[in-house]
Amino acid sequence: MSTEPAVAKDAVLKRSEALAENTPQVSGYDFNEGLDYSKLFESYVTTGFQATNLGLAIREINRMGPAFGSGPNRQS
């Protein structure tokens, strides 16, 4: 017989739900292909919850342009 309180088990053990078809698949950077920092940072978007938010922030900073990131408008 289980000794865990039922309320704890109910809070943690949930049934899986189907994901939307357009849900990105979680995958990390493939270091077997060498080290490319741009690709590494872009891979954060599909690495996991915290890395996803960091990856989205990096995209936004790059989108802002030369004052903030390395987007297409950045001036060296």
C-alpha positions in Angstrom: 0.0 0.0 0.0 1.3 3.5 -0.9 2.2 5.8 2.0 2.0 9.1 -0.1 -1.0 11.3 0.7 -3.6 11.1 -2.0 -3.7 14.9 -2.3 0.0 15.0 -3.1 -0.2 12.2 -5.7 -3.2 14.0 -7.3 -1.3 17.3 -7.5 1.8 15.7 -9.1 0.7 12.7 -11.1 -1.5 14.0 -13.9 -2.8 12.3 -17.0 -1.0 13.2 -20.2 -2.8 15.3 -22.7 -2.5 15.5 -26.4 -0.4 18.4 -27.7 -1.3 20.7 -30.5 0.2 19.6 -33.9 2.3 22.8 -34.1 3.9 22.3 -30.7 7.7 22.4 -31.1 9.6 19.2 -30.3 12.1 19.5 -27.4 15.6 19.0 -28.7 19.0 20.4 -27.8 22.0 21.5 -29.7 23.9 18.7 -31.5 27.5 19.3 -30.4 28.6 16.5 -32.9 28.2 19.2 -35.6 30.9 21.4 -34.1 30.3 24.7 -32.2 28.4 27.4 -33.9 27.3 30.0 -31.3 24.4 31.4 -33.4 23.0 27.9 -33.8 23.6 27.0 -30.2 21.7 30.1 -29.0 18.9 29.4 -31.5 18.6 25.9 -30.2 17.7 27.3 -26.8 14.2 27.9 -28.2 13.6 24.1 -28.2 15.8 23.0 -25.3 13.4 23.3 -22.4 11.2 25.8 -20.4 13.9 28.2 -19.1 16.1 27.9 -22.1 13.1 28.5 -24.4 12.5 31.8 -22.7 16.2 32.7 -22.9 16.1 31.8 -26.6 13.1 34.0 -27.2 14.7 36.9 -25.4 17.9 36.5 -27.6 15.7 36.5 -30.7 14.0 39.7 -29.5 17.3 41.4 -28.7 18.6 40.5 -32.1 15.4 41.8 -33.7 15.8 45.2 -32.0 18.8 45.9 -34.1 22.2 47.5 -33.8 21.8 49.1 -30.3 21.0 45.8 -28.6 21.9 42.7 -30.5 23.5 41.0 -33.5 20.5 41.2 -35.8 20.6 42.0 -39.4 20.8 45.7 -38.7 23.8 45.5 -36.3 26.7 47.7 -37.1 30.2 46.5 -35.9 
